[in-house]
Amino acid sequence: MHNKKRLLTGVLAAATAVTMLSPGVDVFSVVKDQNMVIAEAKSKEPSKTLSKKGYTLKWKEDFNGNKLNRKDWNVELHEPGWVNQEQQEYVDSTENIQVKDGKLTIVPVKKVDENGNVSYTSGRVTTMGKHDFQYGIFEARLKVPKSYGYLPAFWMMPTDEQLYGQWPTCGEIDIMEVLGGSPTRNYGTLHFGEPHKQDQGFIDLAKGNFADEFHTFDVEWLPDRINWYCDGKLYHTVTDWYSAKEGQGKNTFPAPFDQKYYMILNLAVGNSWAGMVDERTDFNDRFVIDYVKAYQKKSYDTKGIKKPAGEHTDATPVDGKNLVGDVTSDAWKFDTQQGGEATTEVKDGAITIHTKKNGTVDYAVQLLQKPLQIDKAGNYTLSFDASASEARQMYSEVSSPNNGWARYPAGNVVELTKEKKHYSFTFDMTGETDKECQVEFNLGQQSGFNEGEHANADVTISNVKLVKNSQGSVKEDKTVRANGNCVYNGTFQEGEGRLGYWNVKKSKGAKVSVTNNSPYKRQLKVVVRGKQKVTLSQGGLPIKENSKYNVSFKVKSSAKKAPAVTLAGKSLKVKAASSKKLTTVKTTLVTQKSLKAKDQKITFTFNKPGTYYIDDVMVSRVMTGANLLENGDFKDGISKWSPYVDASASGNIKAENGKVIVKVDNAGTADWNVQLKQGGLALKAGKTYKISFKASSTVARKMKLAIMRDKGDYKWFGGIDADLTDKEQTFTATFTPEADDNDTIVCQLSMGKYGDTDTPASTITISDVTLVEQ
């Protein structure tokens, strides 16, 4: 239910001379069954029947009462536009959430006030904190609304979204989604990242639809694979995914799908995927759920699970060759979606796109070639000739689906004229090497793009070239992590054997491993006997000269001794360890005035016989001042801050010279689509707080700063709506909480789309963010 971007519903090649083309379907492999058409994005397995052999029913909800059972269900409340440009407000009302005759019915409601203002309400219920599961079969029997603009969903999210990081790093399992207006197709999707990636399959009914009668939807979630079923028929399988925070190492497979998840049922009314409410939307439609069930096996074998071996990818040569085929060849595909209608004509070495309707998104009318390999740290030039029958805009770019649909060059709007011109754009590939990139010419329309009176003007394109100019080094120096830690993988969740970034040396017979009892309790385990010795070290730490650092880690040891620890060439004084429970060891260190590369290292030495457990290794620079926000002056880059750019937006966030530079190429669909935030804050009742920051923008625009909860009701405590100009300004505000609160309070700077306004591409500069108790 998070943003669904670029769901390619059909493609067809542009053919040879003077041929008029319309889009067709050629994306998924299709398998026909008696009553349904099964389409899989990746799985090559034949259709199978769901088997519950070995499973036990753990929980079920038959909705036999006359109201929602609050011991089993929560009702979530959210404002319109909270995600995916959804038009409805989620409310707690029996008008929207009804239990009767053994069914749960979620009812969309349209209201018009005395001034003629229209609003919509709907329902969203979850089992979070009441019925949470790790692995199993999750099933619902239901009927969906039929008409345009609705998006009913049966899906799952992690109970602890902060364990691996916010969406999409935390993962999401969509069991059932059927778009209103297209009630014969159901989607099953797995979301993960960062950057965001989705693996999606779908199933088409050959007879009937999902609105006229009940159908059963299941997901079978196993440690090493996830299977989707409709009416007992397998239609999609995923065996490969990843979990990583932007700029950090990947958590060890099968993260994030190795933690507890809960179930969600909701009905979205008008949104960026299913379309907005219009005259086709019938408010007599209903989302009806007959039952929900959860099954589990007695146990699951999670030992030895490994991520499927990936194909090694060598960088492509720098040889001046054109990486794309002639634009008139069948290497190019033409596609329309999201309301777009167009045809193409090929003549005299050029292709002309005749647009009838340009849809609701920039890629509603699209010419593309894929797949293309674009290498990390490679430098490329995209060039072409183009003209239009009247002046209009077009997007021209290389997009990278495996890097969250990042665009290169980002936000590359081309101003077309009647005169044929040559266009050339050079860019660096900053994401990971992606073999599934595509060159795109997007001729659709969306807010702030191609909105002129000639937005449907014909466009002619020729002489398209993509050339690799050079290949840079992909080696990157370590930087301070977003939580301020100079140590990578201090929680032993990343890399092979969960020992990523660590170097291990051990005597014969000594043992080093990471426990795997639970994703919430993983620890380094070291066993030494007699004269055996183990060293665990990590070099290249981004520690500064002549600076004070806090050092901490958790330890338990049967020897009642902590390991010896050295940092920056100095031995640290650490207290004895408990033999019964993990205890936190804390100490401080001031680094030398001059640091050599060999000193930018931390080493643990285990040379006393015993069994040791280590976790949460942390080395963080001590910040000074009364600011409740750490590194608000950004002298440590974006340490302590978490940057995020949603898949619906594009841009990047970096820090240099004590300022944060936020390049917003596409502001997305909501203010939070581009954000920088810091958590771990606490507020005291009756105390007055002052928040302040400095900011400017290359173009006039708005942004937000909010002090708020980062989960649950997302309660807002105080904030600033800032009008930015090209001159740096200082923005301040005060607020006084009514009660103590330390429940995941964050300071969030939001730089995505502001309200209903057009938010232009911009570069925002931010500095000196402070939160001070007065």
Secondary structure in CASP SS format (residue, H / E / C, confidence):
PFRMAT SS
TARGET T0000
AUTHOR 0000-0000-0000
METHOD secondary structure of the structure
MODEL  1
M C 1.00
H C 1.00
N C 1.00
K C 1.00
K C 1.00
R C 1.00
L C 1.00
L C 1.00
T C 1.00
G C 1.00
V C 1.00
L E 1.00
A E 1.00
A C 1.00
A C 1.00
T C 1.00
A C 1.00
V C 1.00
T C 1.00
M E 1.00
L E 1.00
S C 1.00
P C 1.00
G C 1.00
V C 1.00
D C 1.00
V C 1.00
F C 1.00
S E 1.00
V E 1.00
V E 1.00
K E 1.00
D C 1.00
Q C 1.00
N C 1.00
M E 1.00
V E 1.00
I E 1.00
A E 1.00
E E 1.00
A C 1.00
K C 1.00
S C 1.00
K C 1.00
E C 1.00
P C 1.00
S C 1.00
K C 1.00
T E 1.00
L C 1.00
S C 1.00
K C 1.00
K C 1.00
G C 1.00
Y E 1.00
T E 1.00
L E 1.00
K E 1.00
W E 1.00
K E 1.00
E E 1.00
D C 1.00
F C 1.00
N C 1.00
G C 1.00
N C 1.00
K C 1.00
L C 1.00
N C 1.00
R C 1.00
K C 1.00
D C 1.00
W C 1.00
N E 1.00
V E 1.00
E C 1.00
L C 1.00
H E 1.00
E C 1.00
P C 1.00
G C 1.00
W C 1.00
V C 1.00
N C 1.00
Q C 1.00
E C 1.00
Q C 1.00
Q E 1.00
E E 1.00
Y E 1.00
V C 1.00
D C 1.00
S C 1.00
T C 1.00
E C 1.00
N C 1.00
I E 1.00
Q E 1.00
V E 1.00
K E 1.00
D C 1.00
G C 1.00
K E 1.00
L E 1.00
T E 1.00
I E 1.00
V C 1.00
P C 1.00
V E 1.00
K E 1.00
K E 1.00
V E 1.00
D C 1.00
E C 1.00
N C 1.00
G C 1.00
N C 1.00
V E 1.00
S E 1.00
Y E 1.00
T E 1.00
S E 1.00
G C 1.00
R E 1.00
V E 1.00
T E 1.00
T C 1.00
M C 1.00
G C 1.00
K C 1.00
H C 1.00
D E 1.00
F E 1.00
Q C 1.00
Y C 1.00
G E 1.00
I E 1.00
F E 1.00
E E 1.00
A E 1.00
R E 1.00
L E 1.00
K E 1.00
V C 1.00
P C 1.00
K C 1.00
S C 1.00
Y C 1.00
G C 1.00
Y E 1.00
L E 1.00
P E 1.00
A E 1.00
F E 1.00
W E 1.00
M E 1.00
M E 1.00
P E 1.00
T C 1.00
D C 1.00
E C 1.00
Q C 1.00
L C 1.00
Y C 1.00
G C 1.00
Q C 1.00
W C 1.00
P C 1.00
T C 1.00
C C 1.00
G C 1.00
E E 1.00
I E 1.00
D E 1.00
I E 1.00
M E 1.00
E E 1.00
V C 1.00
L C 1.00
G C 1.00
G C 1.00
S C 1.00
P C 1.00
T C 1.00
R E 1.00
N E 1.00
Y E 1.00
G E 1.00
T E 1.00
L E 1.00
H E 1.00
F E 1.00
G E 1.00
E C 1.00
P C 1.00
H C 1.00
K E 1.00
Q E 1.00
D E 1.00
Q E 1.00
G E 1.00
F E 1.00
I E 1.00
D E 1.00
L E 1.00
A C 1.00
K C 1.00
G C 1.00
N C 1.00
F C 1.00
A C 1.00
D C 1.00
E C 1.00
F C 1.00
H E 1.00
T E 1.00
F E 1.00
D E 1.00
V E 1.00
E E 1.00
W E 1.00
L E 1.00
P C 1.00
D C 1.00
R E 1.00
I E 1.00
N E 1.00
W E 1.00
Y E 1.00
C E 1.00
D C 1.00
G C 1.00
K E 1.00
L E 1.00
Y E 1.00
H E 1.00
T E 1.00
V E 1.00
T C 1.00
D C 1.00
W C 1.00
Y C 1.00
S E 1.00
A E 1.00
K C 1.00
E C 1.00
G C 1.00
Q C 1.00
G C 1.00
K E 1.00
N E 1.00
T C 1.00
F C 1.00
P C 1.00
A C 1.00
P C 1.00
F C 1.00
D C 1.00
Q C 1.00
K C 1.00
Y E 1.00
Y E 1.00
M E 1.00
I E 1.00
L E 1.00
N E 1.00
L E 1.00
A E 1.00
V E 1.00
G C 1.00
N E 1.00
S C 1.00
W C 1.00
A C 1.00
G E 1.00
M C 1.00
V C 1.00
D C 1.00
E C 1.00
R C 1.00
T C 1.00
D C 1.00
F C 1.00
N C 1.00
D C 1.00
R C 1.00
F E 1.00
V E 1.00
I E 1.00
D E 1.00
Y E 1.00
V E 1.00
K E 1.00
A E 1.00
Y E 1.00
Q E 1.00
K E 1.00
K C 1.00
S C 1.00
Y C 1.00
D C 1.00
T C 1.00
K C 1.00
G C 1.00
I C 1.00
K C 1.00
K C 1.00
P C 1.00
A C 1.00
G C 1.00
E C 1.00
H C 1.00
T C 1.00
D C 1.00
A C 1.00
T C 1.00
P C 1.00
V C 1.00
D C 1.00
G C 1.00
K C 1.00
N E 1.00
L C 1.00
V C 1.00
G C 1.00
D C 1.00
V C 1.00
T C 1.00
S C 1.00
D C 1.00
A C 1.00
W E 1.00
K E 1.00
F E 1.00
D E 1.00
T E 1.00
Q C 1.00
Q C 1.00
G C 1.00
G E 1.00
E E 1.00
A E 1.00
T E 1.00
T E 1.00
E E 1.00
V E 1.00
K E 1.00
D C 1.00
G C 1.00
A E 1.00
I E 1.00
T E 1.00
I E 1.00
H E 1.00
T E 1.00
K E 1.00
K E 1.00
N E 1.00
G C 1.00
T C 1.00
V C 1.00
D H 1.00
Y H 1.00
A H 1.00
V E 1.00
Q E 1.00
L E 1.00
L E 1.00
Q E 1.00
K E 1.00
P E 1.00
L E 1.00
Q E 1.00
I E 1.00
D C 1.00
K C 1.00
A C 1.00
G E 1.00
N E 1.00
Y E 1.00
T E 1.00
L E 1.00
S E 1.00
F E 1.00
D E 1.00
A E 1.00
S E 1.00
A E 1.00
S C 1.00
E C 1.00
A C 1.00
R E 1.00
Q E 1.00
M E 1.00
Y E 1.00
S E 1.00
E E 1.00
V E 1.00
S E 1.00
S E 1.00
P H 1.00
N H 1.00
N H 1.00
G C 1.00
W C 1.00
A E 1.00
R E 1.00
Y E 1.00
P C 1.00
A C 1.00
G C 1.00
N C 1.00
V E 1.00
V E 1.00
E E 1.00
L E 1.00
T C 1.00
K C 1.00
E C 1.00
K C 1.00
K E 1.00
H E 1.00
Y E 1.00
S E 1.00
F E 1.00
T E 1.00
F E 1.00
D E 1.00
M C 1.00
T C 1.00
G C 1.00
E C 1.00
T C 1.00
D E 1.00
K E 1.00
E E 1.00
C E 1.00
Q E 1.00
V E 1.00
E E 1.00
F E 1.00
N E 1.00
L C 1.00
G C 1.00
Q C 1.00
Q E 1.00
S C 1.00
G C 1.00
F E 1.00
N C 1.00
E C 1.00
G C 1.00
E C 1.00
H C 1.00
A C 1.00
N C 1.00
A C 1.00
D C 1.00
V E 1.00
T E 1.00
I E 1.00
S E 1.00
N E 1.00
V E 1.00
K E 1.00
L E 1.00
V E 1.00
K E 1.00
N E 1.00
S E 1.00
Q E 1.00
G C 1.00
S C 1.00
V C 1.00
K C 1.00
E C 1.00
D C 1.00
K C 1.00
T C 1.00
V C 1.00
R C 1.00
A C 1.00
N C 1.00
G C 1.00
N C 1.00
C C 1.00
V C 1.00
Y C 1.00
N C 1.00
G C 1.00
T C 1.00
F C 1.00
Q C 1.00
E E 1.00
G C 1.00
E H 1.00
G H 1.00
R H 1.00
L C 1.00
G C 1.00
Y C 1.00
W C 1.00
N E 1.00
V E 1.00
K E 1.00
K E 1.00
S C 1.00
K C 1.00
G C 1.00
A C 1.00
K E 1.00
V E 1.00
S E 1.00
V E 1.00
T C 1.00
N C 1.00
N C 1.00
S C 1.00
P C 1.00
Y C 1.00
K C 1.00
R C 1.00
Q C 1.00
L E 1.00
K E 1.00
V E 1.00
V E 1.00
V E 1.00
R C 1.00
G C 1.00
K C 1.00
Q C 1.00
K C 1.00
V E 1.00
T E 1.00
L E 1.00
S E 1.00
Q E 1.00
G E 1.00
G C 1.00
L C 1.00
P C 1.00
I C 1.00
K C 1.00
E C 1.00
N C 1.00
S C 1.00
K E 1.00
Y E 1.00
N E 1.00
V E 1.00
S E 1.00
F E 1.00
K E 1.00
V E 1.00
K E 1.00
S E 1.00
S C 1.00
A C 1.00
K C 1.00
K C 1.00
A C 1.00
P C 1.00
A E 1.00
V E 1.00
T E 1.00
L E 1.00
A C 1.00
G C 1.00
K E 1.00
S E 1.00
L C 1.00
K C 1.00
V C 1.00
K C 1.00
A C 1.00
A C 1.00
S E 1.00
S C 1.00
K C 1.00
K C 1.00
L C 1.00
T E 1.00
T E 1.00
V E 1.00
K E 1.00
T E 1.00
T E 1.00
L E 1.00
V E 1.00
T C 1.00
Q C 1.00
K C 1.00
S C 1.00
L C 1.00
K C 1.00
A H 1.00
K H 1.00
D H 1.00
Q C 1.00
K E 1.00
I E 1.00
T E 1.00
F E 1.00
T E 1.00
F E 1.00
N C 1.00
K C 1.00
P C 1.00
G E 1.00
T E 1.00
Y E 1.00
Y E 1.00
I E 1.00
D E 1.00
D E 1.00
V E 1.00
M E 1.00
V E 1.00
S E 1.00
R E 1.00
V C 1.00
M C 1.00
T C 1.00
G C 1.00
A C 1.00
N C 1.00
L C 1.00
L C 1.00
E C 1.00
N C 1.00
G C 1.00
D C 1.00
F C 1.00
K C 1.00
D C 1.00
G C 1.00
I C 1.00
S C 1.00
K C 1.00
W C 1.00
S E 1.00
P E 1.00
Y E 1.00
V E 1.00
D C 1.00
A C 1.00
S C 1.00
A C 1.00
S E 1.00
G E 1.00
N E 1.00
I E 1.00
K E 1.00
A E 1.00
E E 1.00
N C 1.00
G C 1.00
K E 1.00
V E 1.00
I E 1.00
V E 1.00
K E 1.00
V E 1.00
D E 1.00
N E 1.00
A C 1.00
G C 1.00
T C 1.00
A C 1.00
D H 1.00
W H 1.00
N H 1.00
V E 1.00
Q E 1.00
L E 1.00
K E 1.00
Q E 1.00
G E 1.00
G E 1.00
L E 1.00
A E 1.00
L E 1.00
K C 1.00
A C 1.00
G C 1.00
K C 1.00
T C 1.00
Y E 1.00
K E 1.00
I E 1.00
S E 1.00
F E 1.00
K E 1.00
A E 1.00
S E 1.00
S E 1.00
T C 1.00
V C 1.00
A C 1.00
R E 1.00
K E 1.00
M E 1.00
K E 1.00
L E 1.00
A E 1.00
I E 1.00
M E 1.00
R E 1.00
D C 1.00
K C 1.00
G C 1.00
D C 1.00
Y C 1.00
K C 1.00
W E 1.00
F E 1.00
G E 1.00
G E 1.00
I E 1.00
D E 1.00
A E 1.00
D E 1.00
L E 1.00
T C 1.00
D C 1.00
K C 1.00
E C 1.00
Q E 1.00
T E 1.00
F E 1.00
T E 1.00
A E 1.00
T E 1.00
F E 1.00
T C 1.00
P C 1.00
E C 1.00
A C 1.00
D C 1.00
D E 1.00
N E 1.00
D E 1.00
T E 1.00
I E 1.00
V E 1.00
C E 1.00
Q E 1.00
L E 1.00
S E 1.00
M C 1.00
G C 1.00
K C 1.00
Y C 1.00
G C 1.00
D C 1.00
T C 1.00
D C 1.00
T C 1.00
P C 1.00
A C 1.00
S E 1.00
T E 1.00
I E 1.00
T E 1.00
I E 1.00
S E 1.00
D E 1.00
V E 1.00
T E 1.00
L E 1.00
V E 1.00
E E 1.00
Q C 1.00
END
